[in-house]
Amino acid sequence: MRVIFVIRSLTCGGAERQLVNAAVGLANRGHDISVAVFYSEGSPLERELTTAGVTIESLGKRNRWDLIGPFRRMRAILRRQPRAVVYSFLPTANLFSAAVACSLKHRALVWGIRVAGMEIASDDPLARCLIRLEHLLIWVPQLVITNSDASRERIQKLRPGAKRVLLIRNGIDTIAFTFTEQGRKEIRAQLGVGESDVLVGAVGRIVSQKNLSLLFKAASLAHHGGSRPFRVVVAGDGEPGLIAELLREAARLGVAERVKFIGQRTDLPRVYSALDVLCLCSDYEGTSNVLLESLSCGTTCVATDVGDSAKVIGDGRLIAAPGDAVGLAACLHHALGIGGPGSRVSNRARATSLFSLVEMIQVTEQALIEVKFACAH
């Protein structure tokens, strides 16, 4: 089977990580896999794909409004592989792939929709517009694959006429993401954090969606309100302007000395192992890779009630309402009381049982094969 994945770029992100997991897994099972990207930047994820024998097709997009050249290049790719299944990820790539496929009357099209509630919470007007257009055209693909119950329910509510919506949960490499005592000691030593200190972490792209200021407010409440204070480490890249704004917010809240940004890391299992609690305080999500990876490393997680976060964590005492700093502080206080070796074992068991990488690849393979054969007749 030939499959062409389509995505904007392969910079670090949850959807990008899951695309690479699926592409590499399918290639290892003998399928002919390529990935078409608007912007090719030689990222670690691109190198991972090429190492696995997956072809990277650069569409050579120069800017947001450069559409004609990439459209022609994608048409040429699809003409060379007329029997391929096209599987795109996220709104821009979904709409782009639909336009190309329709221009060639190519029916074997699959959309990946990853986030629930983005059209409401996103502060980018263009992003909200694209998502609404995606919802309007959701009848175009033969199959829509989503990674969360929340996204599937929202799609079915908004567009009951969608042909087929399939839930395929994210898959995590639980061999790579495992607790390491040595890693815990080394990372904490690098950060100047003693074993008796409490370390809460946020991991991922530093964008407004992640609402990191909410975590800083919870840290301020703990620091000034008499509950157990904690230090915060943020691992991830983002716009310098936003990071500067967050640092000013931490200073305003009186916790600047307790907050540290450490940039994007390639040793995430060690970072997760160093944390006492992982906190995800997003305004919207689908199924967060960060939660799954952290649980796989045995780390207790706290999150806002967005997407499938509550189902991933499985404990309502660790879930706060979006934007509720007081509730988040209470959840963090509870989480700090239940950590330790026993919780590491149960957290990892939950991740390995619910988010199998092998199962994700197998279910994706079967779904794409069914689309291929349905469109061949």
VEXVOZA-273144 format. One record per residue (C-alpha): residue number from 1; x, y, z. Coordinates in steps of 0.02 Angstrom, whole numbers. Layout:
BEGIN
  seq    east   north      up
  NUM       X       Y       Z
...
***
This chain:
BEGIN
  seq    east   north      up
    1       0       0       0
    2      60     175     -42
    3      22     313      83
    4      62     498      66
    5      53     591     230
    6      32     780     217
    7      72     908     352
    8     129    1087     365
    9     301    1047     438
   10     389     923     550
   11     442    1037     691
   12     413     969     865
   13     230     948     911
   14     106     814     962
   15      24     790     791
   16     195     789     706
   17     258     658     829
   18     109     545     799
   19     123     564     610
   20     305     507     619
   21     258     362     733
   22     126     305     608
   23     235     332     453
   24     385     240     524
   25     275      99     590
   26     189      75     421
   27     356      81     329
   28     423     -53     446
   29     273    -160     401
   30     321    -153     217
   31     215     -10     149
   32     276     126      30
   33     269     284     133
   34     307     465      93
   35     275     627     187
   36     236     789      95
   37     278     946     195
   38     244    1128     156
   39     407    1179     240
   40     557    1061     248
   41     678    1116     383
   42     790     965     412
   43     714     937     585
   44     751     786     697
   45     582     713     649
   46     627     725     464
   47     791     636     499
   48     697     501     593
   49     586     473     441
   50     728     464     315
   51     823     343     428
   52     669     230     422
   53     664     238     231
   54     519     361     220
   55     530     486      77
   56     512     671     119
   57     425     770     -19
   58     452     956       2
   59     312    1061     -72
   60     424    1215     -63
   61     299    1333      18
   62     382    1503      41
   63     254    1589     152
   64      75    1579     215
   65       1    1644      52
   66     109    1542     -68
   67     -19    1415    -129
   68      -6    1391    -318
   69     169    1315    -321
   70     136    1190    -180
   71     -32    1146    -259
   72      52    1103    -425
   73     189    1003    -340
   74      63     902    -239
   75     -39     867    -396
   76     119     804    -481
   77     157     689    -334
   78     -19     618    -336
   79     -15     593    -524
   80     142     488    -503
   81      55     385    -369
   82    -129     378    -420
   83    -167     229    -308
   84     -97     308    -150
   85    -200     345       4
   86    -178     528      54
   87    -179     553     243
   88    -165     735     298
   89    -147     807     473
   90    -220     970     543
   91    -335    1100     460
   92    -218    1183     335
   93    -153    1019     266
   94    -328     942     268
   95    -404    1081     163
   96    -253    1085      47
   97    -259     897      19
   98    -446     903     -13
   99    -421    1036    -147
  100    -284     936    -233
  101    -380     771    -221
  102    -541     848    -288
  103    -447     926    -434
  104    -389     752    -485
  105    -549     660    -433
  106    -442     563    -311
  107    -557     480    -184
  108    -435     395     -64
  109    -422     542      56
  110    -409     533     246
  111    -409     681     364
  112    -326     684     535
  113    -417     801     656
  114    -323     815     820
  115    -392     955     930
  116    -562     986    1009
  117    -622    1163    1042
  118    -485    1255     947
  119    -610    1351     842
  120    -676    1428    1003
  121    -518    1454    1105
  122    -388    1496     973
  123    -333    1678     970
  124    -285    1666     785
  125    -431    1724     674
  126    -362    1633     522
  127    -346    1471     620
  128    -527    1485     678
  129    -582    1518     499
  130    -489    1366     432
  131    -564    1253     565
  132    -739    1312     524
  133    -706    1280     340
  134    -638    1108     385
  135    -801    1070     475
  136    -903    1128     325
  137    -805    1014     207
  138    -792     864     321
  139    -898     762     199
  140    -755     766      71
  141    -634     636     144
  142    -678     453     145
  143    -623     441     326
  144    -587     560     469
  145    -466     496     602
  146    -460     582     770
  147    -361     542     927
  148    -486     590    1062
  149    -665     555    1112
  150    -690     742    1134
  151    -641     778     953
  152    -747     635     885
  153    -900     691     982
  154    -877     871     926
  155    -860     820     743
  156   -1015     711     751
  157   -1113     850     836
  158   -1061     984     713
  159   -1069     877     556
  160   -1180     725     578
  161   -1163     696     390
  162    -978     654     401
  163    -949     489     309
  164    -850     404     444
  165    -759     462     600
  166    -637     340     679
  167    -552     358     847
  168    -371     298     849
  169    -284     339    1011
  170    -106     404    1011
  171      31     275    1027
  172     182     301    1141
  173     351     214    1134
  174     347     149    1312
  175     520      73    1292
  176     597     245    1260
  177     486     334    1386
  178     525     249    1551
  179     581     310    1722
  180     767     329    1750
  181     833     361    1925
  182    1001     415    1857
  183     917     538    1738
  184     813     607    1881
  185     968     642    1986
  186    1066     718    1843
  187     929     836    1782
  188     887     894    1957
  189    1072     926    1990
  190    1083    1028    1828
  191     934    1131    1885
  192    1000    1152    2062
  193     850    1060    2133
  194     874     952    2287
  195     786     786    2310
  196     680     862    2448
  197     626    1007    2336
  198     463     995    2240
  199     479    1013    2051
  200     328    1040    1938
  201     358    1041    1751
  202     274    1097    1591
  203     336    1020    1429
  204     297    1065    1248
  205     284    1210    1128
  206     272    1377    1216
  207     118    1450    1134
  208     -34    1543    1201
  209    -138    1383    1192
  210     -37    1308    1335
  211     -84    1451    1453
  212      75    1437    1558
  213      29    1592    1656
  214    -104    1485    1741
  215      32    1373    1811
  216     127    1525    1873
  217     -31    1588    1960
  218     -51    1418    2044
  219     133    1426    2097
  220     103    1599    2171
  221     -49    1537    2267
  222      54    1393    2338
  223     203    1505    2378
  224     104    1644    2461
  225     -45    1547    2526
  226      34    1429    2650
  227      24    1266    2551
  228     179    1172    2497
  229     280    1283    2379
  230     357    1212    2222
  231     478    1259    2084
  232     428    1263    1901
  233     531    1208    1751
  234     470    1238    1573
  235     547    1131    1435
  236     508    1185    1257
  237     535    1315    1123
  238     426    1463    1082
  239     422    1641    1022
  240     547    1747    1120
  241     416    1882    1142
  242     295    1761    1226
  243     431    1690    1338
  244     479    1868    1391
  245     296    1905    1427
  246     282    1747    1534
  247     439    1794    1632
  248     364    1965    1668
  249     204    1880    1727
  250     305    1767    1843
  251     393    1920    1914
  252     227    2010    1939
  253     162    1859    2034
  254     317    1851    2142
  255     378    1681    2083
  256     510    1729    1953
  257     649    1651    2059
  258     551    1488    2062
  259     526    1476    1873
  260     656    1417    1747
  261     644    1398    1557
  262     766    1266    1491
  263     724    1264    1304
  264     684    1117    1193
  265     755     953    1255
  266     801     792    1166
  267     812     695    1331
  268     629     704    1381
  269     624     537    1475
  270     757     607    1592
  271     661     771    1609
  272     498     681    1649
  273     590     571    1775
  274     657     727    1862
  275     482     798    1890
  276     373     767    2041
  277     219     823    1942
  278     189     863    1758
  279      62    1001    1731
  280     -36    1032    1570
  281    -143    1189    1588
  282    -198    1211    1406
  283    -352    1303    1347
  284    -385    1165    1218
  285    -311     996    1170
  286    -355     832    1087
  287    -252     696    1170
  288     -88     767    1235
  289      71     670    1196
  290     153     755    1343
  291      30     676    1465
  292      55     504    1388
  293     245     516    1386
  294     249     579    1564
  295     134     442    1627
  296     241     313    1536
  297     389     379    1637
  298     286     358    1795
  299     260     543    1830
  300      97     600    1910
  301       4     721    1797
  302    -115     866    1828
  303    -213     947    1687
  304    -355    1061    1642
  305    -515     978    1585
  306    -491     996    1397
  307    -496     864    1259
  308    -468     691    1331
  309    -352     746    1473
  310    -471     686    1609
  311    -487     515    1526
  312    -299     502    1505
  313    -264     540    1688
  314    -413     445    1757
  315    -424     538    1924
  316    -543     685    1941
  317    -445     754    2088
  318    -303     793    1966
  319    -414     889    1843
  320    -451    1075    1854
  321    -570    1183    1754
  322    -485    1280    1613
  323    -423    1449    1676
  324    -454    1406    1861
  325    -291    1445    1953
  326    -364    1405    2124
  327    -427    1236    2063
  328    -260    1200    1979
  329    -166    1241    2140
  330    -279    1121    2235
  331    -247     983    2106
  332     -60    1010    2118
  333     -69    1004    2308
  334    -161     838    2297
  335     -38     769    2168
  336     110     808    2279
  337      32     702    2415
  338      14     545    2310
  339     181     537    2219
  340     317     408    2246
  341     370     235    2183
  342     195     161    2197
  343     115     296    2091
  344     255     279    1963
  345     209      97    1937
  346      22     131    1920
  347      49     281    1806
  348     160     181    1689
  349      37      35    1689
  350    -101     153    1634
  351       3     223    1490
  352      60      54    1427
  353    -114     -22    1432
  354    -209     120    1349
  355     -87     198    1226
  356       5      57    1139
  357     112     111     991
  358      95     -61     910
  359     -94     -55     922
  360    -100     121     851
  361       1      67     699
  362    -102     -90     670
  363    -269       1     681
  364    -207     140     567
  365    -146      12     440
  366    -314     -77     437
  367    -410      86     420
  368    -304     146     273
  369    -316     -23     186
  370    -505     -14     200
  371    -506     160     122
  372    -392      99     -19
  373    -503     -47     -63
  374    -665      51     -45
  375    -602     179    -170
  376    -539      48    -292
  377    -715     -14    -330
***
